[in-house]
Amino acid sequence: MEGLSSFYQKHFEFVRQDGSSADKIILASPSGGCSLVILQASKGHRVGQSTVKIVFDVEDVAAFKETQACHGLEFGTIHHGPGYQFANARDPAKNLIQISNSYLAE
């Protein structure tokens, strides 16, 4: 949990909040968007089993990808949609994450 918390603080500037405890870490978005709550997975949970993807809006996908690569976070190929771009990666717990400018383009 601590490693995952550090990952989101380092790469996405989330801030650890009061109310965090040994079994729950609360991280607030720097932009005032949604928070992340990191909980210990159950014993039966398999790594990579999650069916969610966390999408982060960024102004410039290529620039964000390049900056994060310097900090050890490698995103895959930049894909292009009608009027937007996105790239995918996985966090340390193997959850799918994506950077995109699709919502900013609307």
N, C-alpha and C positions, 0 to 999 in steps of 0.2 A: 504494500500500500504506500509506503513512504517513497519508494522508487517511482511509482506511478505519479504520486503527488509532485515530486521533484521534476518529472518530465513535463507536466503541464505548466508548472511554474516557469521552468526554463524556456520552453519553446513557444508557449502561448500567453505568457505573462499573467497567469491566474494567480490569485492571492489567497493564501490559507486564511480561513475565517475562524473566529471564536466559535466554539461549539464543536470543534473537531475533538476527537477522542481516540483511544487506542483502536476502536473498531469502526470508526467513521471519520473520514477527512472531508471537509467542506471547502471547496475552492470557488472563489467568486471571479467572474469575468472582469477583465480590466475595462471593458466597454459598457458594463452594466447589463450585459445580456444574461443568459441563463448561467446558473452555477453548476458545477460538477460535484457530485457526492461519490466518494470512493469508499466502497465497502469491501470487506473480505469475501471472496467467492466461497460458495459452499464446497464441501469436500467432494461432492459428485460433479462439480463443474469442470469441464475439460477446457484447457487453454485454447483460445480461438473459437470457442463455441458460440459466442455472442452473435446476435443477429441484428445489431445496430451499427450504424456508421455515424460518427460524430463529424459534422461538417463545420469548418471554421471559415468565415468570410474574411478575405484579405483583399486589399486594393490591387496588388500586383502579384499574381501567382508565381511568375518566374523569379521575381526579386525575393519573395518570401522563401521560396524553395532554395535558392542560392544561399541566402543568409542562414537558414536552418542547417543546410549541409555543412557549413563551417562549424556548426555547433553539434554535429553528429547525428542529425535527423535527416535521413535520406527519403525523399519522396520519389515516386516513380515518374514515368513519362507524363508530360503535360498533355492533356486531351482538350480538344476544342469542340464546343457546342455552339449553337447559334447565339453569338454575342457574349459568350463566356468561356472561361477556361477552368480546368480543375486537375488536381494530381492527388494520388492516394499514397498512404503509408499505413503502418501499424504502430501502435504505441507499445511500450514494454510488456503489457499484458496481452498483446496480440489483437487488441480491438482495432477495427477499421477506423481510420481517420482520413479526412479529406480537407484540402484547402481549395477554395473556389471563389471566384468573383461573380458567381451567377446571381446571387441575391442582391449584390450591390449594383448589378447592371440593370435591374428592373426599375 
